[in-house]
Amino acid sequence: MRDPVDVEVPPLTDGVIELRVLERHPFGVSTCPPGYVFAIVLLETEVEVGRLLLFVDNGPGRREYAGHIAYEVAAEHRGHRYAARACLLVQTVAREHLEVAWIMISPDNLASVRTAELAGAAYVDTREVPQHSDIRKLGIRWVRRFRWVS
């Protein structure tokens, strides 16, 4: 598997937003999982409207309850589908690391469910998060699993 520090990230823009790499976390060096942190920047204003995380490790936790893709858009910028656009843009980078990526969503987060669907991810099932997981420690007991082919 390629290390995030070894992958050249091309310009990621659709004319409305741009993804900008803020951080790269290599395998085995950081306490953070290997992957990328991207800023979602609105091109018209250069304002950062949110973040997208792409984790590239492929352990069972990623596939079962943690996921590879995470996104958040600031409240004042929601409703414009920026997160769905960001997911579509990050596919080129995801393909360098993964054949299939998983997006995990809290069952009550309907906006995030819609984002995953708009990005082309397909609902698979809903699973309980294991007691030992860091995600469970955040208070998340269940996740909806969406399979996303990069």
N, C-alpha and C positions, 0 to 999 in steps of 0.2 A: 504494500500500500504506500502511496506517495505521501511524503511529509508536507504539511502546509507551507513550510518555509521554502520548499523546492518547487512550488507551483507558481508559474507566472500568471497573475490574474489580469485578464484583458479588461479594457474599459467596459463597465457594466451599466448601460443606460438605455432607456427606452424613449428619451426625449422629454419625459416628464420628471422622472426620478433618476438618480444615479446611486449605485452602491459604491461606497468607498471603504477600503480595508482600513480598519482602525487597529486591529491586533491579529496576530497569527500565533497560535499555540502549537509548538511542535510536539511530536510524540516523545514521551518519557522525560521531558525537561521541566515542565511546569506542573503545578498542582491543578491547573485547569485542564479539562479534556482537550485533546488535539482538535484544532479547527480554527475557525475565523470569526471575528466580530466585524460586522459591516455597519456603517452609518447609512441610513436611508436619507438622502438629501434631495430636497425639492429643487430642481434646477433653476426655476424661475426666480427664486429668492435666495438660494444657497442656504436655506434653513434645514437643519437636521430635524426630520419629523419622526424618526424612530430608529430602531436597530433590528438587525437580523443576525442570528447566530447560526453557523453551520458547523456541526460537530462531525468529524470524519472517522472516529473510531467506530468499530462495528461489533462491539461485544454484545452479548445477549441483552444486557440492560437497555441498550439503545433501541433494539428491535422490539423489546417487550413493553417498556414503560417510559423510557427517558426521551427517545427521539433524536433525530439528527438536525432538525430545523426548528428554530424558535424565533418568534418575531414579536415586536411590540411597537405600537405607534402611539405617540403622545395624544392625550385626549382631545386636544384642540385641532388635531389633524386627522382624526378618524372619519370614516365614511367616504373616503376618496379611493379606496382600494390600493393604497400604497403598499401594504404588506403583501397582497397577492401579486402585485407588479414585481416586488422585490424577490419573491419566491421564483417567479419565472426568470428573472435576470440571473439569479444565482445558480441556475441549472448548469451553466457551462462549467462552473467551478465544481459543483457537486459531482458531475460526470468524471472528473479527474480522480475521484476518490471512491465513489459508490455507484453500484448498479441500481440499487433501490434505497431510497431514503424514507425515514418514518417521521411523521409529524404527530406528536401526542398533544391532546387538548383536553382540558378539564371539561367534563360533560355539560356544565352550565354556561360555558363560554361560546354562545351561539355565533358571535361575530367572528371568532377565530375559526370555528367550524366552516363558516361561509368562505373565509379567506382560503382555507385549505382546499375547498371544493373549486373555487375560482382558479386556483393554481394548478388544478388537475389531479389532486390527490383523491384517492378513493377510500371511503370508510371501510374498515375491516371488522372491527369489533370494539367492545369496551372491556377493559381489564382493571382488576384491582392492583394497586401499586404495592409491592412488597413492603413489609414493616421496616426492613433494614435500609431502604432506599432514602437517599437525601431528599428526593422529591416528596416522599411520605412525611419526612420531617418538616417540610414546608406546609403541611396540612392538606396535601392533595392525596385523596384516597383512591380515586378512579381516574382513568384516562381513556379517551376515545382514541383509537389508533387509526391513522390514515397512512396508506401506502402511497408513496410518491415515486414514480420511476423517473430518474433524472435524465 
